[in-house]
Amino acid sequence: MEVLAILTFLTVAYLYIRNRYLGSSLHEFELTSKRDHFVRAGEILQERGYRIVGERIPHELASFFGNRKFVTYVVVDYLVEKEGVQYPIKVRSVRDPERISGAWLRKQFLALYTLYESPIGFLSPDSGVMEFVDFSLDFPGRYYAKRWRTRLFWLAIGISIGWLLSFSR
């Protein structure tokens, strides 16, 4: 029992000294300030000729599952306008993954795309790169009906040509 108490004391003392005097390795990669990050993003947008219409605009989304209601917020970092077109802008944060995947884009931007019906700008203030995320929504039910009508049309033309050729003999 005494050995366990001594080991616990040594572990706690080691962790205290390491965090107090040596610093934590987790703090080495933090940005100076999240606000500075957004201010730099606003400066980049204005340098590129965008007019900032709004900043940090929350949109409430309610989901219903059975008799329960779930409320969440989707936040647009900047709403900018250029040449009469408004674009929502999301600023890249430190927590965003380095490698962007389609699933991540869908989770992050599809709600904004349905709200604004315009491409969403994704701005990285560290590198100054801004890319637009756009979606193409495919409704297969419409295309199946269209294909069915087209196939029926060509079938009717083929039958009528065959019927006309049967009279030529």
C-alpha positions as CSV (number, residue, x, y, z in Angstrom):
1,M,0.0,0.0,0.0
2,E,2.9,2.3,0.8
3,V,4.4,1.7,-2.6
4,L,1.2,2.6,-4.3
5,A,0.9,5.9,-2.4
6,I,4.6,6.8,-3.2
7,L,4.1,6.0,-6.9
8,T,0.9,8.1,-7.0
9,F,2.7,11.0,-5.3
10,L,5.6,10.8,-7.7
11,T,3.3,10.7,-10.7
12,V,1.3,13.7,-9.6
13,A,4.5,15.7,-8.7
14,Y,6.0,14.8,-12.1
15,L,2.9,16.0,-14.0
16,Y,2.7,19.2,-12.0
17,I,6.3,20.1,-12.6
18,R,6.1,19.2,-16.3
19,N,3.1,21.3,-16.9
20,R,4.2,24.2,-14.6
21,Y,7.8,24.6,-15.7
22,L,8.3,22.8,-19.0
23,G,5.1,23.8,-20.7
24,S,2.7,21.7,-22.6
25,S,3.3,20.5,-26.1
26,L,-0.3,21.1,-26.9
27,H,0.1,24.9,-26.7
28,E,2.9,25.1,-29.3
29,F,0.5,24.9,-32.3
30,E,-2.2,27.3,-31.2
31,L,-2.9,30.4,-33.1
32,T,-2.4,33.7,-31.4
33,S,-6.2,34.4,-31.2
34,K,-9.3,33.3,-32.9
35,R,-10.4,36.9,-33.3
36,D,-7.1,37.8,-35.1
37,H,-7.8,34.8,-37.4
38,F,-11.2,36.3,-38.4
39,V,-9.9,39.9,-38.7
40,R,-7.2,38.6,-41.1
41,A,-9.9,36.8,-43.1
42,G,-12.0,40.0,-43.3
43,E,-8.9,41.9,-44.5
44,I,-8.3,39.3,-47.2
45,L,-11.9,39.5,-48.4
46,Q,-11.8,43.3,-48.6
47,E,-8.5,43.2,-50.5
48,R,-10.1,40.9,-53.1
49,G,-12.9,43.4,-53.7
50,Y,-15.7,41.8,-51.6
51,R,-18.0,44.0,-49.6
52,I,-18.8,42.5,-46.2
53,V,-22.6,42.5,-45.6
54,G,-22.7,40.5,-42.4
55,E,-20.4,38.7,-39.9
56,R,-21.0,35.6,-37.8
57,I,-24.7,35.1,-38.9
58,P,-26.4,32.2,-37.1
59,H,-29.2,30.2,-38.7
60,E,-31.3,28.0,-36.5
61,L,-32.1,24.6,-37.8
62,A,-34.7,22.3,-36.2
63,S,-34.8,18.6,-36.7
64,F,-37.7,16.4,-35.6
65,F,-37.3,12.7,-34.8
66,G,-40.4,11.1,-33.5
67,N,-41.8,13.4,-30.9
68,R,-38.4,15.0,-30.1
69,K,-37.1,18.3,-31.4
70,F,-33.4,18.9,-32.0
71,V,-32.2,22.5,-32.5
72,T,-28.8,23.3,-33.9
73,Y,-27.2,26.4,-35.4
74,V,-25.3,26.8,-38.6
75,V,-23.1,29.9,-38.5
76,V,-21.8,31.8,-41.6
77,D,-18.6,33.5,-40.7
78,Y,-19.0,36.2,-43.4
79,L,-21.7,37.2,-45.9
80,V,-20.0,39.1,-48.7
81,E,-21.2,40.7,-51.9
82,K,-19.4,41.1,-55.2
83,E,-20.9,42.2,-58.5
84,G,-24.4,42.0,-57.0
85,V,-24.1,38.3,-55.9
86,Q,-24.0,37.4,-52.2
87,Y,-21.7,34.6,-51.1
88,P,-21.5,33.0,-47.6
89,I,-17.9,32.5,-46.5
90,K,-16.6,30.0,-44.0
91,V,-13.2,30.7,-42.5
92,R,-10.9,27.7,-42.1
93,S,-10.2,26.9,-38.5
94,V,-7.3,25.0,-36.9
95,R,-9.6,22.0,-36.2
96,D,-10.5,21.6,-39.9
97,P,-8.8,18.6,-41.5
98,E,-5.8,19.0,-43.8
99,R,-7.2,16.6,-46.3
100,I,-10.7,17.6,-47.4
101,S,-13.1,14.8,-48.3
102,G,-16.5,14.8,-49.9
103,A,-18.2,13.6,-46.7
104,W,-16.7,16.5,-44.7
105,L,-17.7,19.0,-47.4
106,R,-21.3,17.7,-47.3
107,K,-21.5,17.8,-43.5
108,Q,-20.1,21.3,-43.3
109,F,-21.5,23.1,-46.4
110,L,-24.6,21.4,-47.7
111,A,-26.9,23.2,-45.2
112,L,-25.4,26.6,-46.2
113,Y,-25.8,25.7,-49.8
114,T,-29.5,25.0,-49.4
115,L,-30.0,28.2,-47.4
116,Y,-28.2,30.6,-49.8
117,E,-28.4,28.6,-53.1
118,S,-25.0,29.9,-54.1
119,P,-21.4,28.6,-53.9
120,I,-19.9,28.8,-50.4
121,G,-16.4,30.4,-50.1
122,F,-13.9,28.5,-48.0
123,L,-11.1,30.9,-46.9
124,S,-7.8,30.0,-45.3
125,P,-6.4,33.1,-43.7
126,D,-3.0,31.5,-43.1
127,S,-2.3,30.9,-46.8
128,G,-4.8,33.5,-48.2
129,V,-6.4,30.8,-50.4
130,M,-10.1,31.0,-51.0
131,E,-11.9,28.2,-52.9
132,F,-15.6,27.9,-53.6
133,V,-17.6,24.9,-52.7
134,D,-20.5,24.2,-55.1
135,F,-23.0,21.2,-55.2
136,S,-24.8,19.6,-58.0
137,L,-28.0,18.0,-56.7
138,D,-29.2,15.1,-58.8
139,F,-32.8,14.1,-58.7
140,P,-32.9,10.6,-60.2
141,G,-36.7,10.4,-60.3
142,R,-36.9,13.2,-62.8
143,Y,-34.3,11.6,-65.1
144,Y,-36.0,8.2,-65.0
145,A,-39.3,9.7,-66.2
146,K,-37.4,11.7,-68.9
147,R,-35.6,8.6,-70.1
148,W,-38.8,6.6,-70.1
149,R,-40.5,9.2,-72.3
150,T,-37.5,9.4,-74.6
151,R,-37.3,5.6,-75.0
152,L,-41.1,5.5,-75.7
153,F,-40.7,8.2,-78.3
154,W,-37.9,6.3,-80.2
155,L,-39.8,3.0,-79.9
156,A,-42.8,4.7,-81.6
157,I,-40.6,6.1,-84.3
158,G,-39.1,2.7,-84.9
159,I,-42.5,1.0,-85.1
160,S,-43.8,3.6,-87.5
161,I,-40.8,3.2,-89.8
162,G,-41.2,-0.6,-89.7
163,W,-44.8,-0.2,-90.4
164,L,-44.1,2.1,-93.4
165,L,-41.4,-0.2,-94.7
166,S,-43.9,-3.1,-94.6
167,F,-46.0,-1.3,-97.3
168,S,-43.0,-0.9,-99.6
169,R,-43.1,-4.6,-100.7
